[in-house]
Amino acid sequence: MSLRRLLASIPLAAALFGCGGLAPEPAAAPGPPVAFAGGGERRDVRFPCGDAECAAWLYLPAGAERPPVVVMAHGFAGTRDVALPYFAEAFAHRGLAAFVFDYRHFGASGAAPRQLVDPWRQLEDWAAALAAVRADPALDGSRVALFGSSLGAGHALITAAGDADLRAVVAQAPLVDSGVEGEASFPGVLWAVRILFTAWGDLVASAFGGSVTLPSIAPAGSFGMIVDDAAYAAFEHLLDEGSTYRNAVLARSILTFDEYDPAPSAPEIAAPLLLLAARGDRFAPFEAAERFAERAPDARVETLDGDHFDVYGDPGRERAAELAGAFLARHLAARTP
């Protein structure tokens, strides 16, 4: 029996595992439109996501009438304001709208408790974001693509496997095989024991209105979901002033990933697929991306330099944005008759 099913079979654990008993937390109020370089406009919008509202930035290219749109989201505990605006603006300069959203429990989106990573709820948020852009009269809902990064790339791949109407998918620094990636980044048995006990402590605390958080990325010698000096330094440098990102996740998040694995979705993805992967990626092995592409009907891999987080800063992001932008513009160009 899987861990998730075991928890669901125990009434007390099921109550603790969910968010029952917590008052709904609203999304942050939308901000005013903001102009960006090239004459485009970024709108702060809200859309329904299950039991809450999610926040998104809609980047609209200058002079475009009902442009095609790229739905975009980050990985793990990332928020829309970390690194993704660079890519969204790059796509807008090619005449593509970009819809960059925060998952529930994070950033400007609603839902309680805060900082809960649950891939199954995040997949629901991807579906809700797709429904929102397809219903928006300012966008061409027949020309929609996905762009996911890291864990968000895995979500984009699973989403694409169930949506035959997508025009294209980009998976950047993609987490595509849970088994291989777990081995590549495993910090050791002592970490595993501590993380499990901390997660169960968080579940118990939640029954009394409390929580236990830990860093999503921590430097060597400390404790977190990812423990790595290079990853910690790289991600901290990406944060702009006023970012909603918090380097914290609920410890129970580790228990939500049982059975989550994008790998089986490869043969079901009908849309053209581009995987942007780095040979030096220590968290999402390049070989896993290659194997995924081999099993997908229409996929190719483009090689990036550096490690997992190098794609978000210069010079890696320039090449990634160029490759992704050209691919998306090509497949989103033609209107549906």
C-alpha positions in Angstrom: 0.0 0.0 0.0 1.4 3.4 -0.9 2.1 6.0 1.8 -0.6 8.3 0.4 -3.3 5.5 0.5 -2.2 4.5 3.9 -2.7 8.0 5.2 -6.0 8.2 3.6 -7.2 5.0 5.3 -6.6 6.4 8.7 -9.2 9.1 9.6 -7.0 11.1 11.9 -4.1 11.0 9.5 -6.3 12.0 6.6 -7.5 15.0 8.5 -4.0 16.0 9.4 -2.7 15.4 5.9 -5.3 17.7 4.3 -6.0 21.3 5.1 -9.3 20.7 6.9 -10.2 23.1 9.7 -8.1 26.0 8.3 -9.8 29.2 7.3 -9.5 29.9 3.6 -6.7 32.4 2.9 -7.5 34.9 0.1 -5.1 35.7 -2.7 -3.3 39.0 -2.5 -5.1 42.0 -4.1 -4.1 42.5 -7.7 -1.7 45.3 -8.5 -1.9 47.8 -11.3 -0.8 47.0 -14.9 2.9 47.5 -15.5 4.6 48.3 -18.8 7.8 46.4 -19.8 10.5 46.9 -22.4 9.2 46.7 -25.9 5.9 48.3 -25.3 4.1 45.3 -23.7 1.9 45.3 -20.6 1.9 43.0 -17.6 -1.5 42.6 -15.9 -2.0 41.1 -12.5 -4.9 38.7 -12.6 -6.7 36.2 -10.4 -8.4 32.9 -11.5 -10.2 30.2 -9.6 -8.1 27.2 -8.4 -10.1 24.6 -6.5 -10.8 26.0 -3.0 -9.0 29.3 -3.6 -7.8 31.8 -6.1 -4.5 31.8 -7.9 -2.5 34.8 -8.9 -1.0 35.2 -12.3 0.8 37.8 -14.4 -0.4 38.0 -17.9 2.2 39.4 -20.2 0.7 40.9 -23.4 2.9 41.8 -26.4 2.5 45.2 -27.9 0.2 45.6 -30.8 -1.0 41.9 -30.8 -4.7 41.1 -31.1 -5.7 37.9 -29.4 -2.2 36.5 -29.3 -1.3 32.9 -28.5 -0.4 32.2 -24.9 2.3 30.2 -23.0 1.2 29.0 -19.6 4.2 29.1 -17.2 5.0 28.0 -13.6 8.0 27.3 -11.4 9.2 24.2 -9.6 8.8 23.2 -5.9 8.6 26.3 -3.7 9.3 28.8 -6.5 7.1 31.8 -7.1 6.2 33.7 -10.3 8.6 36.6 -9.5 11.7 34.4 -9.4 13.5 34.3 -12.8 10.4 33.5 -14.9 9.6 37.2 -15.8 12.8 37.2 -17.9 11.4 34.3 -20.0 7.9 35.8 -20.1 9.2 39.1 -21.5 11.4 37.2 -24.0 8.3 35.4 -25.3 6.3 38.6 -25.4 8.9 40.1 -27.7 8.2 37.3 -30.1 4.4 38.2 -30.1 3.4 35.6 -27.6 1.4 36.2 -24.4 2.7 34.6 -21.2 0.6 33.6 -18.2 2.9 33.1 -15.2 1.1 31.9 -12.1 1.7 31.0 -8.5 0.6 27.7 -7.1 -1.9 27.7 -4.3 -0.2 28.1 -0.9 2.6 30.2 -2.4 3.3 33.8 -3.3 0.3 36.0 -4.1 -2.1 33.0 -4.5 -4.5 32.0 -1.8 -5.1 28.8 0.2 -4.0 27.6 3.6 -1.7 26.4 5.0 1.1 28.5 3.5 4.2 26.9 2.0 2.6 23.4 1.3 4.1 21.7 -1.7 1.6 19.1 -3.0 2.2 18.0 -6.6 -1.4 16.8 -7.0 -2.8 20.1 -6.0 -0.3 21.8 -8.2 -1.4 19.7 -11.2 -4.9 20.9 -10.5 -3.6 24.5 -10.6 -2.1 23.8 -14.1 -5.5 22.6 -15.3 -7.2 25.7 -13.8 -4.6 28.0 -15.4 -5.3 26.3 -18.8 -9.0 26.8 -18.4 -8.5 30.5 -17.5 -6.4 31.3 -20.6 -8.8 29.4 -22.9 -11.7 31.4 -21.5 -10.0 34.8 -21.8 -11.3 36.8 -24.8 -8.1 38.8 -25.0 -6.2 35.6 -25.9 -6.4 33.0 -28.7 -7.4 30.0 -26.6 -6.9 27.7 -29.6 -3.1 28.4 -29.5 -1.8 27.4 -26.1 1.5 26.0 -25.0 3.1 25.1 -21.7 6.5 26.1 -20.2 7.5 24.5 -16.9 10.8 24.6 -15.1 12.3 22.0 -12.7 9.4 20.4 -10.9 7.1 22.6 -12.9 8.5 20.9 -16.0 7.3 17.6 -14.6 3.9 19.1 -14.0 3.8 20.5 -17.6 4.6 17.0 -19.0 1.9 15.3 -17.0 -0.6 18.0 -17.9 0.3 17.7 -21.6 -0.2 13.9 -21.6 -3.9 14.6 -20.8 -4.5 17.5 -23.2 -4.3 16.8 -26.9 -5.2 20.4 -27.8 -1.9 21.9 -26.8 0.4 23.3 -29.5 3.7 22.8 -27.8 5.5 22.1 -24.5 8.8 23.3 -23.1 10.3 21.4 -20.1 13.3 23.4 -18.7 15.8 21.8 -16.3 13.1 19.0 -16.2 12.4 16.7 -13.3 11.1 13.8 -15.4 11.9 10.6 -13.5 11.3 10.5 -9.8 13.3 7.3 -9.2 16.5 8.5 -10.9 16.3 12.0 -9.5 15.7 10.8 -5.9 18.9 8.8 -6.1 20.9 11.7 -7.7 20.1 14.2 -4.9 19.7 11.8 -1.9 21.6 13.4 1.1 21.8 10.1 3.1 20.0 7.9 5.5 20.3 10.2 8.5 18.7 13.0 6.4 15.9 10.6 5.4 15.2 9.6 9.0 15.2 13.2 10.2 13.0 14.4 7.3 10.4 11.7 8.0 10.2 12.4 11.7 10.0 16.2 11.0 7.2 15.6 8.5 5.2 13.6 11.0 5.9 16.3 13.6 4.4 18.8 11.2 1.3 16.6 10.7 0.8 16.4 14.5 1.4 20.2 14.9 -1.2 20.9 12.2 -3.9 19.2 14.3 -3.4 22.0 16.8 -3.2 24.9 14.3 0.6 24.8 14.1 3.2 23.8 11.6 6.8 22.9 11.2 8.7 24.4 8.3 12.2 23.9 7.0 14.3 25.5 4.3 13.5 24.4 0.7 17.2 24.9 0.0 19.9 24.9 2.7 23.7 25.2 2.7 25.8 22.2 3.6 26.0 21.5 7.3 22.4 22.5 7.9 19.0 20.9 7.3 16.5 21.3 4.5 14.7 19.7 1.6 17.7 20.3 -0.6 21.1 20.6 1.2 23.7 22.0 -1.2 26.0 25.0 -1.1 26.0 25.7 -4.8 22.2 25.4 -5.1 21.7 27.6 -2.1 24.0 30.4 -3.4 22.5 30.2 -6.9 18.9 30.5 -5.9 19.5 33.3 -3.3 21.1 35.4 -6.1 17.9 35.2 -8.1 15.7 37.0 -5.7 14.7 40.6 -6.5 13.7 43.2 -3.9 10.1 42.7 -2.9 9.9 39.0 -4.0 7.2 36.9 -2.5 9.5 33.9 -2.4 10.1 32.3 1.0 12.9 29.8 1.5 10.6 27.6 3.5 8.2 24.6 3.0 6.0 22.7 5.3 7.8 19.5 6.4 4.8 17.4 5.5 5.3 18.3 1.9 7.8 15.4 1.6 4.9 13.0 2.1 2.8 14.3 -0.8 5.1 12.9 -3.5 4.3 9.2 -3.2 3.5 7.8 -6.6 4.3 11.1 -8.4 6.4 10.4 -11.5 6.2 12.2 -14.9 8.2 9.4 -16.6 5.1 7.3 -17.7 3.5 10.3 -19.4 6.1 10.4 -22.2 4.2 8.3 -24.8 1.0 10.2 -24.3 2.3 13.7 -25.1 0.9 14.6 -28.6 2.3 18.1 -28.7 5.8 18.9 -30.0 8.1 18.8 -27.0 11.4 20.6 -26.2 13.5 19.5 -23.2 16.1 22.0 -22.2 18.6 20.0 -20.1 22.1 20.5 -18.7 24.7 17.8 -18.8 26.0 19.0 -15.5 22.6 19.0 -13.7 23.1 17.2 -10.4 19.4 17.3 -9.5 17.7 16.5 -12.8 20.1 14.1 -14.6 20.6 14.8 -18.3 20.2 11.1 -19.1 16.7 11.0 -17.7 15.7 13.8 -20.1 17.2 11.9 -23.0 15.3 8.8 -22.1 12.1 10.7 -21.8 12.5 12.3 -25.2 13.2 8.9 -26.8 9.8 7.6 -25.6 7.8 10.7 -26.6 6.2 10.9 -30.1 7.7 14.3 -31.0 10.5 15.4 -28.7 14.0 16.7 -28.9 16.6 17.7 -26.3 18.7 20.9 -26.4 21.8 20.9 -24.2 22.5 23.7 -21.7 25.6 24.5 -19.8 26.0 24.4 -16.0 24.0 22.9 -13.2 20.3 22.9 -12.3 20.0 26.5 -11.2 22.3 28.0 -13.8 19.5 28.3 -16.3 17.9 31.1 -14.3 20.9 33.5 -14.5 23.3 34.8 -17.1 24.5 33.5 -19.4 22.4 30.3 -19.2 19.0 32.0 -19.3 19.8 33.9 -22.6 20.4 30.7 -24.5 17.4 28.9 -22.8 15.1 31.8 -23.6 16.3 31.9 -27.2 15.8 28.2 -27.8 12.4 28.1 -26.0 11.2 31.3 -27.7 12.0 30.2 -31.2 10.4 26.8 -30.6 7.2 28.3 -29.1 6.9 31.0 -31.8 7.2 28.4 -34.5 4.5 26.1 -33.1 2.1 28.8 -32.0 2.3 30.8 -35.2 -0.6 29.4 -37.3 -4.1 30.2 -36.3 -6.7 27.5 -36.3 -9.0 27.9 -39.3 
